[in-house]
Amino acid sequence: IFGGLCSSETIAAAPITEQGKVVLFSMCSSNPDITNAGDYIFRDYPSDAFQGKKGAEIAYNDLKAKKTAVLYCLSDWCVGIKDVFMKMFKELGGEIVIEEGYEQTTKDLRTQITKIKDAKPDLIYFLGYTEASIIGLKQLKEQGMTVPLLGGDAWGDPKIYEEAGDAAEGIMWTETKTNLPEEFKTAMKTQTNNEDITVCTPQGYDATHILADIMKEVGTDSTKIKEELYKVEGYKGVSGIITLDENGDLATANYVLKTVKDGKAVEK
């Protein structure tokens, strides 16, 4: 099975596919719990054990935040990265002044934002998917919040800063570092008529080719496919060099800090 996309999908499906000895290969799920989800569970997208730590280091060391508010959706992705971020931020010497969760389908974050405003943080770590992020960014601006906003890689969706407009100007987020080949970027633009390559697209492309190459060699026997996936080392993908460890995870991960400047996502 190719997927799931979100961590919640993968975590929910993993026990079923593991019992059935069916390979599950995700190109976008990052919750740390997936590391131990099973012998047949793989991903070529890094665990948030990497991203949460990197986010905390950027917040504390680079952005000089000492008091941070955390605003996060109630999903496996948000909760997983939030927990790692908070633990690391406090270890660095920072203080979490308030922690506010919200349902993914919410249309109103004003209650949480009011509490955050009263807590007087010097940075907000805001984890959310596209629709709630757009709503939250607009309502943060409406309530006059001007402190820096740092998010996770889900903010790599161009729809967020396109639809949030001025409210998204200056937002920052961590994203996996990829040195995409020019031919891949050109081909994607030709296919989509869009210069923006959305988050997890390169990993999806690589996972497809990794599985295809393995199946050309061993066929469709799931146990043989699983065994070959554990041997993936130094694979040169468009998303970078891919090595899968003993847990079926990416062995290493590199991140960049991105921001919105003049309505465009740029590396900070």
Phi and psi restraints in degrees (value plus and minus 20) as a CYANA .aco file:
   2 PHE   PHI    -115.3   -75.3
   2 PHE   PSI      87.3   127.3
   3 GLY   PHI     118.6   158.6
   3 GLY   PSI    -186.1  -146.1
   4 GLY   PHI     -94.2   -54.2
   4 GLY   PSI     155.8   195.8
   5 LEU   PHI     -99.4   -59.4
   5 LEU   PSI     -84.4   -44.4
   6 CYS   PHI    -100.0   -60.0
   6 CYS   PSI     132.9   172.9
   7 SER   PHI     -78.1   -38.1
   7 SER   PSI     -58.2   -18.2
   8 SER   PHI     -79.6   -39.6
   8 SER   PSI     -60.3   -20.3
   9 GLU   PHI     -82.8   -42.8
   9 GLU   PSI     -68.2   -28.2
  10 THR   PHI     -84.6   -44.6
  10 THR   PSI     -64.4   -24.4
  11 ILE   PHI     -83.6   -43.6
  11 ILE   PSI     -57.9   -17.9
  12 ALA   PHI     -90.3   -50.3
  12 ALA   PSI     -57.0   -17.0
  13 ALA   PHI    -101.5   -61.5
  13 ALA   PSI     -47.6    -7.6
  14 ALA   PHI     -74.3   -34.3
  14 ALA   PSI     -67.3   -27.3
  15 PRO   PHI     -81.2   -41.2
  15 PRO   PSI     -52.8   -12.8
  16 ILE   PHI     -93.2   -53.2
  16 ILE   PSI     -66.6   -26.6
  17 THR   PHI     -89.3   -49.3
  17 THR   PSI     -54.0   -14.0
  18 GLU   PHI     -84.8   -44.8
  18 GLU   PSI     -64.0   -24.0
  19 GLN   PHI     -83.6   -43.6
  19 GLN   PSI     -57.8   -17.8
  20 GLY   PHI    -105.2   -65.2
  20 GLY   PSI     -19.4    20.6
  21 LYS   PHI      34.4    74.4
  21 LYS   PSI      28.4    68.4
  22 VAL   PHI    -132.3   -92.3
  22 VAL   PSI     108.9   148.9
  23 VAL   PHI     -86.8   -46.8
  23 VAL   PSI     112.4   152.4
  24 LEU   PHI    -139.2   -99.2
  24 LEU   PSI      98.5   138.5
  25 PHE   PHI    -143.1  -103.1
  25 PHE   PSI      88.8   128.8
  26 SER   PHI    -117.3   -77.3
  26 SER   PSI     121.4   161.4
  27 MET   PHI    -126.1   -86.1
  27 MET   PSI     -15.5    24.5
  28 CYS   PHI    -171.7  -131.7
  28 CYS   PSI     -20.3    19.7
  29 SER   PHI    -107.9   -67.9
  29 SER   PSI     110.5   150.5
  30 SER   PHI    -144.9  -104.9
  30 SER   PSI     -22.0    18.0
  31 ASN   PHI     -78.3   -38.3
  31 ASN   PSI     113.6   153.6
  32 PRO   PHI     -77.8   -37.8
  32 PRO   PSI     -47.4    -7.4
  33 ASP   PHI     -84.7   -44.7
  33 ASP   PSI     -41.1    -1.1
  34 ILE   PHI     -86.3   -46.3
  34 ILE   PSI     -42.9    -2.9
  35 THR   PHI     -73.2   -33.2
  35 THR   PSI     -59.3   -19.3
  36 ASN   PHI    -129.3   -89.3
  36 ASN   PSI       5.1    45.1
  37 ALA   PHI     -96.4   -56.4
  37 ALA   PSI     -38.8     1.2
  38 GLY   PHI     133.0   173.0
  38 GLY   PSI     146.7   186.7
  39 ASP   PHI     -93.6   -53.6
  39 ASP   PSI     -41.7    -1.7
  40 TYR   PHI    -121.9   -81.9
  40 TYR   PSI     -11.1    28.9
  41 ILE   PHI    -123.8   -83.8
  41 ILE   PSI     105.6   145.6
  42 PHE   PHI    -154.4  -114.4
  42 PHE   PSI     141.6   181.6
  43 ARG   PHI    -177.5  -137.5
  43 ARG   PSI     127.9   167.9
  44 ASP   PHI    -132.0   -92.0
  44 ASP   PSI       3.1    43.1
  45 TYR   PHI    -136.3   -96.3
  45 TYR   PSI     117.2   157.2
  46 PRO   PHI     -89.6   -49.6
  46 PRO   PSI     128.5   168.5
  47 SER   PHI     -85.4   -45.4
  47 SER   PSI     128.1   168.1
  48 ASP   PHI     -91.5   -51.5
  48 ASP   PSI     -24.0    16.0
  49 ALA   PHI     -80.4   -40.4
  49 ALA   PSI     -51.0   -11.0
  50 PHE   PHI     -97.8   -57.8
  50 PHE   PSI     -70.2   -30.2
  51 GLN   PHI     -89.1   -49.1
  51 GLN   PSI     -60.4   -20.4
  52 GLY   PHI     -81.6   -41.6
  52 GLY   PSI     -60.7   -20.7
  53 LYS   PHI     -84.7   -44.7
  53 LYS   PSI     -65.3   -25.3
  54 LYS   PHI     -83.8   -43.8
  54 LYS   PSI     -61.6   -21.6
  55 GLY   PHI     -79.9   -39.9
  55 GLY   PSI     -62.4   -22.4
  56 ALA   PHI     -85.4   -45.4
  56 ALA   PSI     -60.6   -20.6
  57 GLU   PHI     -84.5   -44.5
  57 GLU   PSI     -60.6   -20.6
  58 ILE   PHI     -85.4   -45.4
  58 ILE   PSI     -66.2   -26.2
  59 ALA   PHI     -78.9   -38.9
  59 ALA   PSI     -67.2   -27.2
  60 TYR   PHI    -101.6   -61.6
  60 TYR   PSI     -68.0   -28.0
  61 ASN   PHI    -104.6   -64.6
  61 ASN   PSI     -62.2   -22.2
  62 ASP   PHI    -111.1   -71.1
  62 ASP   PSI     -63.4   -23.4
  63 LEU   PHI    -112.4   -72.4
  63 LEU   PSI     -23.7    16.3
  64 LYS   PHI      39.9    79.9
  64 LYS   PSI       9.6    49.6
  65 ALA   PHI     -98.9   -58.9
  65 ALA   PSI     112.8   152.8
  66 LYS   PHI    -132.9   -92.9
  66 LYS   PSI     -46.8    -6.8
  67 LYS   PHI    -144.8  -104.8
  67 LYS   PSI      93.1   133.1
  68 THR   PHI    -140.0  -100.0
  68 THR   PSI     119.7   159.7
  69 ALA   PHI    -119.5   -79.5
  69 ALA   PSI     123.7   163.7
  70 VAL   PHI    -138.3   -98.3
  70 VAL   PSI     102.3   142.3
  71 LEU   PHI    -139.6   -99.6
  71 LEU   PSI      98.8   138.8
  72 TYR   PHI    -164.3  -124.3
  72 TYR   PSI     129.4   169.4
  73 CYS   PHI    -100.2   -60.2
  73 CYS   PSI     136.0   176.0
  74 LEU   PHI    -109.8   -69.8
  74 LEU   PSI      50.3    90.3
  75 SER   PHI    -153.8  -113.8
  75 SER   PSI     145.7   185.7
  76 ASP   PHI     -81.4   -41.4
  76 ASP   PSI     -57.1   -17.1
  77 TRP   PHI     -85.2   -45.2
  77 TRP   PSI     -73.4   -33.4
  78 CYS   PHI     -81.1   -41.1
  78 CYS   PSI     -67.1   -27.1
  79 VAL   PHI     -85.8   -45.8
  79 VAL   PSI     -60.2   -20.2
  80 GLY   PHI     -81.7   -41.7
  80 GLY   PSI     -68.7   -28.7
  81 ILE   PHI     -92.2   -52.2
  81 ILE   PSI     -55.4   -15.4
  82 LYS   PHI     -79.6   -39.6
  82 LYS   PSI     -64.7   -24.7
  83 ASP   PHI     -82.9   -42.9
  83 ASP   PSI     -62.4   -22.4
  84 VAL   PHI     -86.9   -46.9
  84 VAL   PSI     -63.8   -23.8
  85 PHE   PHI     -78.4   -38.4
  85 PHE   PSI     -70.6   -30.6
  86 MET   PHI     -82.1   -42.1
  86 MET   PSI     -63.1   -23.1
  87 LYS   PHI     -81.2   -41.2
  87 LYS   PSI     -67.1   -27.1
  88 MET   PHI     -89.4   -49.4
  88 MET   PSI     -60.2   -20.2
  89 PHE   PHI     -81.7   -41.7
  89 PHE   PSI     -61.0   -21.0
  90 LYS   PHI     -90.8   -50.8
  90 LYS   PSI     -55.0   -15.0
  91 GLU   PHI     -84.5   -44.5
  91 GLU   PSI     -52.5   -12.5
  92 LEU   PHI     -93.8   -53.8
  92 LEU   PSI     -35.6     4.4
  93 GLY   PHI      94.9   134.9
  93 GLY   PSI     -18.1    21.9
  94 GLY   PHI    -104.4   -64.4
  94 GLY   PSI     149.5   189.5
  95 GLU   PHI    -142.4  -102.4
  95 GLU   PSI     111.9   151.9
  96 ILE   PHI    -110.8   -70.8
  96 ILE   PSI      87.4   127.4
  97 VAL   PHI    -101.7   -61.7
  97 VAL   PSI     -43.2    -3.2
  98 ILE   PHI    -183.4  -143.4
  98 ILE   PSI     128.4   168.4
  99 GLU   PHI    -151.8  -111.8
  99 GLU   PSI      96.0   136.0
 100 GLU   PHI    -147.0  -107.0
 100 GLU   PSI     102.4   142.4
 101 GLY   PHI    -119.8   -79.8
 101 GLY   PSI     143.1   183.1
 102 TYR   PHI    -173.3  -133.3
 102 TYR   PSI     132.9   172.9
 103 GLU   PHI     -89.3   -49.3
 103 GLU   PSI     123.6   163.6
 104 GLN   PHI     -80.9   -40.9
 104 GLN   PSI     -49.8    -9.8
 105 THR   PHI    -110.5   -70.5
 105 THR   PSI     -12.5    27.5
 106 THR   PHI     -81.6   -41.6
 106 THR   PSI     128.7   168.7
 107 LYS   PHI    -132.7   -92.7
 107 LYS   PSI     -17.9    22.1
 108 ASP   PHI    -168.7  -128.7
 108 ASP   PSI      97.3   137.3
 109 LEU   PHI    -132.8   -92.8
 109 LEU   PSI      -3.9    36.1
 110 ARG   PHI     -83.6   -43.6
 110 ARG   PSI     -57.5   -17.5
 111 THR   PHI     -81.7   -41.7
 111 THR   PSI     -67.8   -27.8
 112 GLN   PHI     -83.8   -43.8
 112 GLN   PSI     -60.9   -20.9
 113 ILE   PHI     -85.8   -45.8
 113 ILE   PSI     -58.4   -18.4
 114 THR   PHI     -81.9   -41.9
 114 THR   PSI     -63.4   -23.4
 115 LYS   PHI     -84.1   -44.1
 115 LYS   PSI     -60.2   -20.2
 116 ILE   PHI     -85.5   -45.5
 116 ILE   PSI     -61.5   -21.5
 117 LYS   PHI     -80.5   -40.5
 117 LYS   PSI     -62.1   -22.1
 118 ASP   PHI     -86.7   -46.7
 118 ASP   PSI     -45.8    -5.8
 119 ALA   PHI     -98.8   -58.8
 119 ALA   PSI     -32.2     7.8
 120 LYS   PHI      33.1    73.1
 120 LYS   PSI      37.6    77.6
 121 PRO   PHI     -97.2   -57.2
 121 PRO   PSI     142.7   182.7
 122 ASP   PHI    -124.7   -84.7
 122 ASP   PSI     -13.2    26.8
 123 LEU   PHI    -183.2  -143.2
 123 LEU   PSI     126.8   166.8
 124 ILE   PHI    -135.3   -95.3
 124 ILE   PSI     103.4   143.4
 125 TYR   PHI    -113.9   -73.9
 125 TYR   PSI      86.7   126.7
 126 PHE   PHI    -132.4   -92.4
 126 PHE   PSI      90.8   130.8
 127 LEU   PHI    -128.3   -88.3
 127 LEU   PSI     101.3   141.3
 128 GLY   PHI    -186.3  -146.3
 128 GLY   PSI     139.9   179.9
 129 TYR   PHI    -105.1   -65.1
 129 TYR   PSI    -198.1  -158.1
 130 THR   PHI     -75.9   -35.9
 130 THR   PSI     -78.6   -38.6
 131 GLU   PHI     -84.3   -44.3
 131 GLU   PSI     -68.0   -28.0
 132 ALA   PHI     -87.1   -47.1
 132 ALA   PSI     -52.0   -12.0
 133 SER   PHI     -85.8   -45.8
 133 SER   PSI     -62.4   -22.4
 134 ILE   PHI     -79.6   -39.6
 134 ILE   PSI     -67.1   -27.1
 135 ILE   PHI     -82.0   -42.0
 135 ILE   PSI     -67.4   -27.4
 136 GLY   PHI     -83.0   -43.0
 136 GLY   PSI     -62.0   -22.0
 137 LEU   PHI     -83.2   -43.2
 137 LEU   PSI     -62.6   -22.6
 138 LYS   PHI     -84.2   -44.2
 138 LYS   PSI     -61.4   -21.4
 139 GLN   PHI     -94.7   -54.7
 139 GLN   PSI     -49.8    -9.8
 140 LEU   PHI     -83.0   -43.0
 140 LEU   PSI     -61.8   -21.8
 141 LYS   PHI     -87.0   -47.0
 141 LYS   PSI     -61.0   -21.0
 142 GLU   PHI     -79.6   -39.6
 142 GLU   PSI     -55.8   -15.8
 143 GLN   PHI    -110.3   -70.3
 143 GLN   PSI     -11.1    28.9
 144 GLY   PHI      56.2    96.2
 144 GLY   PSI      -0.1    39.9
 145 MET   PHI     -94.9   -54.9
 145 MET   PSI     104.0   144.0
 146 THR   PHI    -140.2  -100.2
 146 THR   PSI     -16.5    23.5
 147 VAL   PHI     -91.2   -51.2
 147 VAL   PSI     136.5   176.5
 148 PRO   PHI     -78.7   -38.7
 148 PRO   PSI     125.5   165.5
 149 LEU   PHI    -137.0   -97.0
 149 LEU   PSI     104.1   144.1
 150 LEU   PHI    -140.8  -100.8
 150 LEU   PSI     111.5   151.5
 151 GLY   PHI    -147.6  -107.6
 151 GLY   PSI    -193.9  -153.9
 152 GLY   PHI    -120.3   -80.3
 152 GLY   PSI    -194.5  -154.5
 153 ASP   PHI     -87.6   -47.6
 153 ASP   PSI     -34.4     5.6
 154 ALA   PHI     -83.1   -43.1
 154 ALA   PSI     -41.2    -1.2
 155 TRP   PHI     -93.5   -53.5
 155 TRP   PSI     -20.6    19.4
 156 GLY   PHI     -93.5   -53.5
 156 GLY   PSI     -23.9    16.1
 157 ASP   PHI     -94.1   -54.1
 157 ASP   PSI      95.4   135.4
 158 PRO   PHI     -77.5   -37.5
 158 PRO   PSI     -44.8    -4.8
 159 LYS   PHI     -78.8   -38.8
 159 LYS   PSI     -51.2   -11.2
 160 ILE   PHI     -82.1   -42.1
 160 ILE   PSI     -75.1   -35.1
 161 TYR   PHI    -100.7   -60.7
 161 TYR   PSI     -36.7     3.3
 162 GLU   PHI     -93.1   -53.1
 162 GLU   PSI     -64.2   -24.2
 163 GLU   PHI    -105.4   -65.4
 163 GLU   PSI     -48.4    -8.4
 164 ALA   PHI     -97.8   -57.8
 164 ALA   PSI     -40.1    -0.1
 165 GLY   PHI      40.0    80.0
 165 GLY   PSI    -150.6  -110.6
 166 ASP   PHI     -78.9   -38.9
 166 ASP   PSI     -48.0    -8.0
 167 ALA   PHI     -87.6   -47.6
 167 ALA   PSI     -38.3     1.7
 168 ALA   PHI    -118.4   -78.4
 168 ALA   PSI     -26.2    13.8
 169 GLU   PHI     -82.4   -42.4
 169 GLU   PSI     103.9   143.9
 170 GLY   PHI      71.3   111.3
 170 GLY   PSI     -26.9    13.1
 171 ILE   PHI     -83.4   -43.4
 171 ILE   PSI     131.6   171.6
 172 MET   PHI    -147.9  -107.9
 172 MET   PSI     131.9   171.9
 173 TRP   PHI    -175.5  -135.5
 173 TRP   PSI     135.8   175.8
 174 THR   PHI    -109.4   -69.4
 174 THR   PSI     122.3   162.3
 175 GLU   PHI    -166.7  -126.7
 175 GLU   PSI     125.3   165.3
 176 THR   PHI     -79.9   -39.9
 176 THR   PSI     118.0   158.0
 177 LYS   PHI    -100.9   -60.9
 177 LYS   PSI     103.2   143.2
 178 THR   PHI    -152.9  -112.9
 178 THR   PSI     110.5   150.5
 179 ASN   PHI    -118.4   -78.4
 179 ASN   PSI      59.2    99.2
 180 LEU   PHI     -84.9   -44.9
 180 LEU   PSI     111.8   151.8
 181 PRO   PHI     -81.2   -41.2
 181 PRO   PSI     123.8   163.8
 182 GLU   PHI     -79.8   -39.8
 182 GLU   PSI     -56.2   -16.2
 183 GLU   PHI     -85.9   -45.9
 183 GLU   PSI     -52.1   -12.1
 184 PHE   PHI     -89.4   -49.4
 184 PHE   PSI     -64.6   -24.6
 185 LYS   PHI     -82.2   -42.2
 185 LYS   PSI     -60.2   -20.2
 186 THR   PHI     -85.6   -45.6
 186 THR   PSI     -63.9   -23.9
 187 ALA   PHI     -84.5   -44.5
 187 ALA   PSI     -59.8   -19.8
 188 MET   PHI     -85.7   -45.7
 188 MET   PSI     -60.0   -20.0
 189 LYS   PHI     -83.8   -43.8
 189 LYS   PSI     -59.2   -19.2
 190 THR   PHI     -83.8   -43.8
 190 THR   PSI     -61.0   -21.0
 191 GLN   PHI     -93.5   -53.5
 191 GLN   PSI     -57.0   -17.0
 192 THR   PHI    -127.9   -87.9
 192 THR   PSI     -32.6     7.4
 193 ASN   PHI      39.2    79.2
 193 ASN   PSI      15.6    55.6
 194 ASN   PHI    -167.0  -127.0
 194 ASN   PSI     114.2   154.2
 195 GLU   PHI     -96.7   -56.7
 195 GLU   PSI     -42.8    -2.8
 196 ASP   PHI     -98.3   -58.3
 196 ASP   PSI     110.2   150.2
 197 ILE   PHI    -125.9   -85.9
 197 ILE   PSI      94.5   134.5
 198 THR   PHI     -91.1   -51.1
 198 THR   PSI     138.5   178.5
 199 VAL   PHI     -75.7   -35.7
 199 VAL   PSI     118.2   158.2
 200 CYS   PHI      60.0   100.0
 200 CYS   PSI     -27.5    12.5
 201 THR   PHI     -80.4   -40.4
 201 THR   PSI     -68.4   -28.4
 202 PRO   PHI     -80.5   -40.5
 202 PRO   PSI     -59.3   -19.3
 203 GLN   PHI     -86.7   -46.7
 203 GLN   PSI     -56.0   -16.0
 204 GLY   PHI     -84.0   -44.0
 204 GLY   PSI     -61.8   -21.8
 205 TYR   PHI     -81.7   -41.7
 205 TYR   PSI     -66.0   -26.0
 206 ASP   PHI     -86.4   -46.4
 206 ASP   PSI     -63.0   -23.0
 207 ALA   PHI     -81.3   -41.3
 207 ALA   PSI     -59.5   -19.5
 208 THR   PHI     -79.7   -39.7
 208 THR   PSI     -65.9   -25.9
 209 HIS   PHI     -90.8   -50.8
 209 HIS   PSI     -56.5   -16.5
 210 ILE   PHI     -82.0   -42.0
 210 ILE   PSI     -67.5   -27.5
 211 LEU   PHI     -84.0   -44.0
 211 LEU   PSI     -61.7   -21.7
 212 ALA   PHI     -82.8   -42.8
 212 ALA   PSI     -63.7   -23.7
 213 ASP   PHI     -82.7   -42.7
 213 ASP   PSI     -62.0   -22.0
 214 ILE   PHI     -86.0   -46.0
 214 ILE   PSI     -62.9   -22.9
 215 MET   PHI     -88.1   -48.1
 215 MET   PSI     -47.2    -7.2
 216 LYS   PHI     -84.6   -44.6
 216 LYS   PSI     -50.3   -10.3
 217 GLU   PHI    -108.2   -68.2
 217 GLU   PSI     -62.2   -22.2
 218 VAL   PHI    -136.4   -96.4
 218 VAL   PSI     -21.6    18.4
 219 GLY   PHI      61.8   101.8
 219 GLY   PSI    -169.1  -129.1
 220 THR   PHI    -129.4   -89.4
 220 THR   PSI      -7.4    32.6
 221 ASP   PHI     -90.4   -50.4
 221 ASP   PSI      98.3   138.3
 222 SER   PHI     -84.7   -44.7
 222 SER   PSI     -55.2   -15.2
 223 THR   PHI     -86.8   -46.8
 223 THR   PSI     -59.5   -19.5
 224 LYS   PHI     -87.5   -47.5
 224 LYS   PSI     -58.9   -18.9
 225 ILE   PHI     -81.9   -41.9
 225 ILE   PSI     -64.8   -24.8
 226 LYS   PHI     -78.0   -38.0
 226 LYS   PSI     -67.5   -27.5
 227 GLU   PHI     -80.9   -40.9
 227 GLU   PSI     -58.4   -18.4
 228 GLU   PHI     -92.0   -52.0
 228 GLU   PSI     -53.6   -13.6
 229 LEU   PHI     -82.5   -42.5
 229 LEU   PSI     -56.9   -16.9
 230 TYR   PHI     -87.4   -47.4
 230 TYR   PSI     -34.4     5.6
 231 LYS   PHI    -113.6   -73.6
 231 LYS   PSI     -22.6    17.4
 232 VAL   PHI     -86.0   -46.0
 232 VAL   PSI      98.5   138.5
 233 GLU   PHI    -168.5  -128.5
 233 GLU   PSI     105.7   145.7
 234 GLY   PHI      49.4    89.4
 234 GLY   PSI       4.4    44.4
 235 TYR   PHI     -87.9   -47.9
 235 TYR   PSI     107.9   147.9
 236 LYS   PHI    -109.7   -69.7
 236 LYS   PSI      74.5   114.5
 237 GLY   PHI    -121.1   -81.1
 237 GLY   PSI     154.3   194.3
 238 VAL   PHI     -90.9   -50.9
 238 VAL   PSI     -42.9    -2.9
 239 SER   PHI    -106.0   -66.0
 239 SER   PSI     -27.7    12.3
 240 GLY   PHI     112.6   152.6
 240 GLY   PSI    -188.4  -148.4
 241 ILE   PHI    -102.7   -62.7
 241 ILE   PSI     105.2   145.2
 242 ILE   PHI    -131.2   -91.2
 242 ILE   PSI     101.8   141.8
 243 THR   PHI    -148.5  -108.5
 243 THR   PSI     107.1   147.1
 244 LEU   PHI    -118.4   -78.4
 244 LEU   PSI     111.9   151.9
 245 ASP   PHI    -107.2   -67.2
 245 ASP   PSI    -189.6  -149.6
 246 GLU   PHI     -87.3   -47.3
 246 GLU   PSI     -32.6     7.4
 247 ASN   PHI    -120.3   -80.3
 247 ASN   PSI     -18.8    21.2
 248 GLY   PHI      60.9   100.9
 248 GLY   PSI      -7.1    32.9
 249 ASP   PHI    -116.7   -76.7
 249 ASP   PSI     141.7   181.7
 250 LEU   PHI     -82.8   -42.8
 250 LEU   PSI     113.0   153.0
 251 ALA   PHI     -92.9   -52.9
 251 ALA   PSI     -50.4   -10.4
 252 THR   PHI    -159.1  -119.1
 252 THR   PSI     143.8   183.8
 253 ALA   PHI    -171.8  -131.8
 253 ALA   PSI     120.6   160.6
 254 ASN   PHI    -143.4  -103.4
 254 ASN   PSI     120.9   160.9
 255 TYR   PHI    -144.9  -104.9
 255 TYR   PSI     133.2   173.2
 256 VAL   PHI    -141.7  -101.7
 256 VAL   PSI     139.1   179.1
 257 LEU   PHI    -121.3   -81.3
 257 LEU   PSI     103.8   143.8
 258 LYS   PHI    -132.6   -92.6
 258 LYS   PSI     136.5   176.5
 259 THR   PHI    -163.6  -123.6
 259 THR   PSI     143.1   183.1
 260 VAL   PHI    -119.3   -79.3
 260 VAL   PSI     100.7   140.7
 261 LYS   PHI    -148.7  -108.7
 261 LYS   PSI     101.6   141.6
 262 ASP   PHI      34.1    74.1
 262 ASP   PSI      19.2    59.2
 263 GLY   PHI      59.3    99.3
 263 GLY   PSI     -13.0    27.0
 264 LYS   PHI    -144.5  -104.5
 264 LYS   PSI     127.8   167.8
 265 ALA   PHI    -102.5   -62.5
 265 ALA   PSI     105.0   145.0
 266 VAL   PHI    -153.9  -113.9
 266 VAL   PSI     136.7   176.7
 267 GLU   PHI     -96.5   -56.5
 267 GLU   PSI     111.1   151.1
